[in-house]
Structure formats: C-alpha cells, structure tokens
Amino acid sequence: MKQLYRRIFKTQATGVVTIQELLQTMFVAELLISKKELWLVSPWISNVILIDNRSGNFDALNPEWGRREVRLVDVLVALMTRGTVVRIVTRNDETNRPFINKMREVAEQLALEDQLSITLREKLHTKGVLLSNSLLMGSMNLTYNGMEINDEWIEFSLDLEDLARTKLEFEQYLRSAHAGH
C-alpha cells in the first residue's frame, strides 16, 4: 500500500535535514514535470536555499546554476521559464519585501510577468507549498528560521484528492483579492 502522508515534527536538533531534503526532492520533481501552476502560501517568505547543487548532482536541471546552493527565486524562475505559473500568497510585510521585489524584478527582466501572481493578505496565517504532485503544509514559514531554527509541525501529502481540495482553498485567495479584500 502506498503511503500518502507523512508528519514531521522538527526541532532545531532534529528534522532540519529531513525538511531540507523533502523540499529539495519536491522542487526537483517539479522541475522534471513542471506542470501548469504551483502555490506558495506563507505569511513570511524569503529567498531560502532549496537545492544543494555544490556537488553538481542537479546540473542537468539547469546548467546555468553552477555548483552552488540554489535559492527559491532561482528555482521559481526556472519553473516559470518552463511555463509554470507561480502563485505566491503572503503578507504585505517588510520581511517579505526583498523576496517579493526580487521575484517581480526577475520576472520583468525575463518577460515572465504573466507567469507570476503575488497576492498580499494582511491576516494570512496559512502555510503551504502546493506543487503538481505534492503538498507540504503545517506551521513552517518559508524562511530560514522556519526551515532551520523554529520548532515546526509539517505534513507532507501525495494524496491527489488532498491536493485538489487544497488548490480549491488556495484559489479563494485569488477570488477575494479580485473582489478588493
């Protein structure tokens, strides 16, 4: 029987590598299949390291990256150039401004503005990474502190019904943003 869920309780002492490897695996898989859209929903978000390519293991995904730690913006841009629409929902907060500005700047430079959607929500507390075939939800923000320092509870899902329900919920952010909320 295929296991569709995994819960991870992360502390500073345990689970950090598990989270890093899980996010890396999720985004590498997304780069290989790159479907129509992905969702990043996080009150606080920064340009965290997602893929460790210092050994060159992931050179085939994007040779331009070189042998380095690849950050969130780099991965999102690679996906956008492959046709994926990146939907980011976050707070309008000083902490997020450098990431938001960088995403908008790179999208504009590469004429990928149509592939990027950023929705700002003042009261956002939901956290989730929804990709084509996987979902990561829980208490963790997409920040260094969330991934490395804070105690967090995360649930990973491969259940396609769960992914579909979550997408419908996340789409509510777009509808309410268009309604002027």
Residue pairs with C-beta under 8 A, 6 or more apart in sequence:
2 158
3 158
4 157
4 158
4 159
4 162
5 155
5 156
5 157
5 158
5 159
6 155
6 156
7 153
7 154
7 155
7 156
8 15
8 18
8 19
8 22
8 138
8 152
8 153
8 154
8 155
8 156
9 15
9 151
9 152
9 153
10 16
10 18
10 19
10 140
10 151
10 152
10 153
10 154
11 151
12 148
12 149
12 150
12 151
15 152
16 147
16 148
19 140
19 147
19 152
19 154
20 49
20 52
20 147
22 136
22 156
23 50
23 129
23 136
23 147
24 50
24 51
24 52
26 129
26 131
26 134
26 136
27 50
27 51
27 75
27 131
28 51
28 58
28 61
29 131
29 132
29 133
29 134
30 38
30 79
30 84
30 131
30 132
31 61
31 62
31 75
31 78
31 79
31 82
32 61
33 132
33 133
34 79
34 82
34 83
34 84
34 132
35 84
35 132
36 83
36 84
36 85
36 132
37 84
37 85
37 86
37 87
38 79
38 84
38 85
38 86
38 87
38 129
38 130
38 131
38 132
39 87
39 88
39 89
39 128
39 129
39 130
39 166
39 167
39 170
40 86
40 87
40 88
40 89
40 90
40 128
40 129
40 142
41 88
41 89
41 90
41 124
41 126
41 127
41 128
41 129
41 130
41 170
41 173
42 89
42 90
42 127
42 128
42 141
42 142
42 143
42 146
43 90
43 91
43 93
43 124
43 125
43 126
43 127
43 141
44 90
44 91
44 93
44 95
44 96
44 141
44 142
44 143
44 146
45 72
45 88
45 90
45 96
45 99
45 141
45 142
45 143
46 72
46 95
46 96
46 98
46 99
46 142
46 143
46 144
47 71
47 72
47 73
47 98
47 99
47 102
48 71
48 72
48 142
48 143
48 144
48 147
49 69
49 70
49 71
49 72
50 70
50 71
50 72
50 74
50 75
51 58
51 61
51 65
51 69
51 70
51 75
52 69
52 70
53 59
53 65
53 66
53 67
53 68
53 69
53 70
54 67
54 68
54 69
55 67
56 67
58 65
58 70
59 65
59 67
61 78
62 70
62 74
62 78
65 74
72 99
72 142
73 99
73 102
73 103
73 106
76 86
76 103
77 106
77 107
77 110
77 112
79 86
80 86
80 107
80 110
80 112
80 115
80 116
81 110
81 112
83 115
84 115
85 114
85 115
85 116
85 117
86 103
86 115
86 116
86 117
87 117
87 119
87 170
87 174
88 100
88 103
88 116
88 117
88 118
88 119
89 118
89 119
89 120
89 121
89 124
89 126
89 170
89 173
90 96
90 100
90 118
90 119
90 120
90 121
90 124
91 120
91 121
91 122
91 124
92 120
92 121
92 122
95 143
100 118
103 116
103 118
104 113
104 116
104 118
106 112
107 113
107 115
107 116
117 174
119 173
119 174
119 177
120 177
121 173
121 177
127 137
127 138
127 139
127 140
127 141
127 142
128 135
128 136
128 137
128 166
128 170
129 135
129 136
129 137
129 142
130 163
130 166
130 167
130 170
133 158
133 160
133 163
134 156
134 157
134 158
134 163
135 156
135 157
135 158
135 159
135 162
135 163
135 166
136 154
136 155
136 156
136 157
137 154
137 155
137 157
137 166
138 152
138 153
138 154
138 155
139 150
139 152
139 153
139 154
140 146
140 147
140 150
140 152
140 153
140 154
146 152
157 163
